[in-house]
């Protein structure tokens, strides 16, 4: 485990290189199908084994690539392989020396931003113009990564919550769009599942690039004054003037926007309910007070255990899906639900893990924030679709969905009241 931590930034480079080379080989091998793509009737597609499942995903990837690189396909394949080789070279340099850490950090930042843009383009076909909301979210993440040290550390929780709110807005609007498209039969559940899969993979890779950027920026050694003077002598007067003016402009923009968090906090304090309602401890009836021996940790464990049990039961109910010897892709919606439930179960397990970490080691606060926020967003969006749109495509039946909302709301409120 320690070896992985010590070589994490190198392993990320190797992972990106392997993914890029595999994609390049895939494009070259299937260049004819990508250049002259012929769609297959979904009713004729069946799954008999796990390899058929992989073949269906490969077919969907070919379909996706045919929209964007149907011209000069082999050139794109070679380009992907070259990019993969470049990441192997970068990782090798990171192992050998720290001289190029600054340049490599900027490369990872640019590639991460590029992956976010590519992700937004890929999901545009599924979500339409609402995909721009995800692009706005990605831009916000990159902006936060670049300026997090200059932001007020005491408001870090607020900054993360603002990013989560932007993601929640993007997720909410895109889910409305995708379910409308499903009802109009513009897209199929298979299209939704594959796009979501590639979306998750690309976002994870882009996030790993940003993680590498942050890590390398931390380990950079400050340049000595002597080196700075020698660099200034080498620079021409015009280039130095352009750089200084650019830095001044960026600093002015940053100073104006970085004060935004302080304004939000002041506004929240001004309209605080605690100031409007002066509720004393004596005003609460004794029968309404919970026992002092019950801690927030106990409530979190009990409620999260309920979430875990409910999700496991729902997941078990859908295991009948795998007992069929022949599975038509038209019924892919059922498999899509199973995958979503499995992902939900993983998030719940992560929430329980971070809850235990907070209680025993006072760590994992942001992990708990991310997990409970994701669970809340998922359930609230499903509840809205069921209540106001009449779309019954939720993972749970309406009574269970309401129960989940009632369970998660106290968990979310408990976390928001934490100070860290």
Protein Blocks (a to p, Z undefined) as FASTA:
>chain_A
ZZmmmmmmmmmmmmmmmmmmmmmmmmmmmmmmmmmccdddfklpccfbfklmmmmmmmmm
mmmmmmmmmgoklmmmmmmmmmmmmmmmmmmmmmmpmklmmmmmmmmmmmmmmmmmmmmm
mmmmmnommlmmmmmmmmmmmmmmmmmmmpcfklmmmmmmmmmmmmmmmmmmmmmmmmmm
mmnomacfklmmmmmmmmmmmmmmmmmmmmmmmmmmmmpccddfklmmmmmmmpcfklmm
mmmmmmmmmmmmmmmmmmmmmmmmmmmmmmgfklmmccdfklpcfklpccfklcfklmmm
mmmmmmmmmmmmmmmmmmmmmmpmbdcfklmmmmmmmmmmmmmmmmmmmmmmmmmmmmmn
ogaklmmmmmmmmmmmmmmmmmmmmmmnopafbfbdfklmmmmmmmmmmmmmmmmmpcZZ
